């Protein structure tokens, strides 16, 4: 990656208001010097602590699990929540390691690589469609050891943190594409790039429709299908998980043959079917702390309502 192509640190970032961020970044760089196995154990403990000190996020995860797994009894959901707390903490540590760690794990179980390779051979770029499992960031780094990709990012408010993380990620990713910069996304696909896209969060209905997710109406993005159809870009599904005892990772590519269809509802249903399938394989490793059902159809009550009238997470 040419140094001139990276975002530069600015003199204004030396101001006192940035000192806490500088301290945080220094601490993270020191943290990743620990052995990876230690970091995973530390991450599990931090996740359980996070759910204790951030009850709003814990409650969001509880609500999501109640909505998505009504077949489980209270004890089973409580066990799943505890496992998810540990996995969420591991994911935080993995994200830090993905940015600044030196030697990521070597144990990777690959499946379906021929599907991605066949899509790449078409020469029209590839939309690699994944989801927010807690190990998302470290998986991105591991995949880029074989297949160089672009990624979609959401702009962070702190310019110093944004600059530091973009500089770190661009060491192993190609381009960083801001979530709303569709012109940039289209340009990358025209150049034949692989673009990582995770359409599983609630971004409203500006570019989405309601489609059931685990039987619950959820705002589901349609931009993915529209862009793939516009440029005849092949789509490949990908899901991934952390192996037992955090000894490595599994990465699986699946065919998205027949997608998109041109029908927004059918395409949204196909996306959610894939997401449900991937999550059910390792439900404890999904990022349940985001408000998946934030946007509601008319007449459907708010799922994340607090007793004081506000919403959890606001």
Rosetta blueprint (number, residue, H / E / L):
1 X L
2 X L
3 X H
4 X H
5 X H
6 X L
7 X L
8 X L
9 X L
10 X L
11 X H
12 X H
13 X H
14 X H
15 X L
16 X H
17 X H
18 X H
19 X H
20 X H
21 X H
22 X H
23 X H
24 X H
25 X H
26 X H
27 X H
28 X H
29 X H
30 X H
31 X H
32 X L
33 X L
34 X L
35 X L
36 X H
37 X H
38 X H
39 X H
40 X H
41 X H
42 X H
43 X H
44 X H
45 X H
46 X H
47 X H
48 X H
49 X H
50 X H
51 X H
52 X H
53 X H
54 X L
55 X H
56 X H
57 X H
58 X H
59 X H
60 X H
61 X H
62 X H
63 X H
64 X H
65 X H
66 X H
67 X H
68 X H
69 X L
70 X L
71 X L
72 X L
73 X L
74 X H
75 X H
76 X H
77 X H
78 X H
79 X H
80 X H
81 X H
82 X H
83 X H
84 X H
85 X H
86 X H
87 X H
88 X H
89 X H
90 X H
91 X H
92 X H
93 X H
94 X H
95 X H
96 X H
97 X H
98 X H
99 X H
100 X H
101 X L
102 X L
103 X L
104 X L
105 X L
106 X L
107 X L
108 X E
109 X E
110 X E
111 X E
112 X L
113 X H
114 X H
115 X H
116 X H
117 X H
118 X H
119 X H
120 X H
121 X L
122 X L
123 X L
124 X L
125 X L
126 X E
127 X E
128 X E
129 X E
130 X E
131 X L
132 X L
133 X E
134 X L
135 X L
136 X H
137 X H
138 X H
139 X H
140 X H
141 X H
142 X H
143 X H
144 X L
145 X L
146 X L
147 X L
148 X L
149 X E
150 X E
151 X E
152 X E
153 X E
154 X L
155 X L
156 X L
157 X L
158 X L
159 X H
160 X H
161 X H
162 X H
163 X H
164 X H
165 X H
166 X H
167 X H
168 X H
169 X H
170 X L
171 X L
172 X L
173 X L
174 X L
175 X L
176 X E
177 X E
178 X E
179 X L
180 X L
181 X L
182 X H
183 X H
184 X H
185 X H
186 X H
187 X H
188 X H
189 X H
190 X H
191 X L
192 X L
193 X L
194 X E
195 X E
196 X E
197 X E
198 X E
199 X L
200 X L
201 X L
202 X L
203 X L
204 X L
205 X L
206 X L
207 X L
208 X E
209 X E
210 X E
211 X E
212 X E
213 X E
214 X L
215 X L
216 X E
217 X E
218 X E
219 X E
220 X E
221 X E
222 X L
223 X H
224 X H
225 X H
226 X H
227 X H
228 X H
229 X H
230 X H
231 X H
232 X L
233 X L
234 X E
235 X E
236 X E
237 X E
238 X E
239 X E
240 X E
241 X E
242 X E
243 X L
244 X H
245 X H
246 X H
247 X L
248 X L
249 X E
250 X E
251 X E
252 X E
253 X E
254 X E
255 X E
256 X L
257 X L
258 X L
259 X L
260 X L
261 X L
262 X L
263 X L
264 X H
265 X H
266 X H
267 X H
268 X H
269 X H
270 X H
271 X H
272 X H
273 X H
274 X H
275 X H
276 X H
277 X H
278 X H
279 X H
280 X H
281 X H
282 X L
283 X H
284 X H
285 X H
286 X E
287 X L
288 X L
289 X L
290 X L
291 X L
292 X L
293 X L
294 X L
295 X L
296 X L
297 X L
298 X L
299 X L
300 X L
301 X L
302 X L
303 X L
304 X L
305 X E
306 X L
307 X L
308 X L
309 X L
310 X L
311 X E
312 X L
313 X L
314 X L
